[in-house]
Amino acid sequence: MNRRVLPIVFLAALCVPGCQTADNFTMGGQDTPSPIGKTQKWSFDGSSVGERPTDFIPVLGVWSVAAEGSAPSSPNVLRQTGGYGDPDFPRVLVKDLTFANLKIKVRCRPESGSIDQACGLIFRAVDSDNYYITRANALENNVRVYRVIARNREVFQSANVPVTAGQWHTLEATAVGDLITISWDGTQVITANDQTYTNGKIGLWTKADSVTAFDDLEATAQ
């Protein structure tokens, strides 16, 4: 059965920490397997400043392209600026593309937030409520990987690493079968096994009031 995706209304900028804002549930569009070996890339250069890229489906948050002269390899970034409470999770899914075994990475810069300063990667998302997420947190100086089941996060591995706000970092996840590995700034920091999800969409994620910039998202089906 197809589920109807309701349009999201961007009231997030009016939402202060502690408020609750309903997510826009989505299946992420059609299920189109990404070709094995092809690297899909999103640099945000082709998107208009002030708008959300058309191939990103919003679930929660204020996601828009911004000019960023200091970004590692492009003049534009995708930034999440909405302020939410805990446990709200601003996130977007990449439209249509699905991945089973994959390698995914993104450059990210946690910029501000009193509740959280996080950047995260979603992978093998069945929908916007059920997925894997790996995230780095500048307030906690750690990287974690979770399974999210019916919007409830369950952490199953964590690593203490330096996560510096205001600086660019690289977060990377590889999932092959039930083996999941996570790298931070080029160093593998987590190895874990989990069988909850085997295939699905990818996306970007933050938490609560975290303002975070993203650039150079890449995903390769293996």
N, C-alpha and C positions, 0 to 999 in steps of 0.2 A: 504494500500500500504506500502510495506517495504521500508525504507529509507536506502541507502547505507552509511555506516559510513566510512569516509575517514581517512586514517592514519594521525596522528599528527606528526609534525616535531618539535623537541625540540630545538627551537632557543631562548627560553625564557631567557637563561642565558646571551644572547647578548643584550637583550632588556633593556633599561634604562627607569626610570620613565618619562612618557610623550609620549612614543611610543605606537602604537596600534598594537596588534597582534590578528589575527583572531582566533576565537574559533573553536574547533573541534565539530561540532554539532553531538549529539548522542541521540538515544532513550534509551540508557542504556541496550541494549541487549533484550532478550525475556522478557515477562511478566509472572513471576513465583510467585504466591502469597506465602508469607512466612506463614508457619503453625501457626495457632492461639496458643498463649501460648509459642511458642518456641523462646528462646533468641538466636539470631544470634550474633556471636562475632568475632572480628578481633583484634588480639593483635600484628600482624606483626612479630611475632617470627618465623613463618614458611616461611617467605620471605627472599630472599637473599639481603644482604646489598648492596646498590647501585642500586637496581632495584625497579621498581614499582610492587606492588602485582598484580597478574594476574587477580584477580576478581575486580579490580578497573579500570574503563574506564576513560581516561583523556579527559577533555574538554579544559583546559588551565592550564599551569603551569609546573614546574619541580618538580614532586612528586617522591620521592625515599625513600627507607627504609634506616635508619641509626642506627648504634649501639649507644645505649644511656644508660649508666650505671646508670644514676640518674632517669630514668623513674619510675613512681610509682610502676608498677608491672611486667615489662618485660624489657629485655635488648635491644629491638628494638623499634623504633618509625617510623612513617611516617612523613616526613618533606617536606614542599613546600618551595623551595628556589628561584624560578624565580622572577625577578624584572620587574614590569609592571607599566603602568601609571594609572591614574584615568579617567574613571571608568572601569578598567579591573578587572575581578573576576576569579582568578585561582580556579579551582574546579575539582573534580572527582565524578563520580557516581559509586555506587556498582552495579556490573553486575547482571542483570536478576531479582533479588528479588524485589517484590512490597509489599507495606504495605498500608492499609487503616487506621484503628485505630491503633495507635502504641505509644510506648514509646521508645525514642532513646536518647542515651547519649554518650559523648566522653570526655576523658581527653585531655586538650590542653594547650600549652604554647606559647603565643606570644613572639617572640624572638627579632625581629628588624623590622624597617621600618620607613621611614620619612613621607610617605603619610598615611600609615595605619599600625596598629598592631592588627590583627584580627584573631579570630578563629570562624568558623561557621559550622552549621549543616544544610544540605539540607534534606527536607522530602516531601513526596507526589509529587515528580517530574514527570510531564508528559513527559518531555524530558529535555535536558540540558539548555533550554531557558525559561522554565515555571515550577515554583516550589515555595515552601515555604523555607525561610531561616531564621534561628535565628543566630545571631552573637554577640560576645563580642568584644569590642574595647578598647585596653589599652591606646590609645591616648585620647579617649573621656571619659573613665570610664563610659561606659554604655553598656547595653544589649538591643538589638532590635529584633523585628520579622517583616519580610517583606513578601509580595507576589511579586513574579517576574513574569511579564507577557510580553512575547516576549522580554526578556532580560532587561526590564525596572523595576526597584525596586520601590515598593510603601510601605513605612513604615506604619504600622497600630498600633504599640504599642512600647513603649520604657520605660526603667527603668534606673535610674542612680545608679550604683553600682561600688565598687572598682574592677578594672581589672588590675592586676599587671603584667607587662612584666617580663619575665625571671622566672616566677613561674608557677607551674602546677595548673590548675583549672578544674572544671567539669561543662560542659554545657549540659543541658538536655531539651528535648521537649516532650510533650505528646499531641497527637491530637486524640480526640474522637468526631466523628461527626464534628460539626462546632466549638467546643470548643478547644482552643489551650492554653496550659500552658507552661511556660518556667521557668526553675530553674537554678540558678547559685551557684555553690559550695554548693549544697544541700538545698538552700533556694528558694522557689517559688517567682519570681520577676515580672512575667507578666501573666495576664489572658486576653484572647482576644477571639473574635468570628469572624470567616470568613468562607465563603462557596465557595471560588474560586476553591480549589482543594480537592478531596475526596480520592485519591488513587495515588500511584506512587512509584518511586524509592527513595533511600536515598543516601546521599553523604557527602563530606567534602568540605569546602569553605574557601577561604581567599580573600583579596582585595589588588590590586595594588602591592606595593613592600613589603608587609608583609611576613616575614619569620616566619613560625609557625610549631611547632611540634605537632603531634597528636598521641594518644595511646588509647588502650582499647575502641574501638568503639563497642557499643552494640545496638541492636534494637530488640524489641519484638512486634509482632503483637498481638493486643488485640481484 
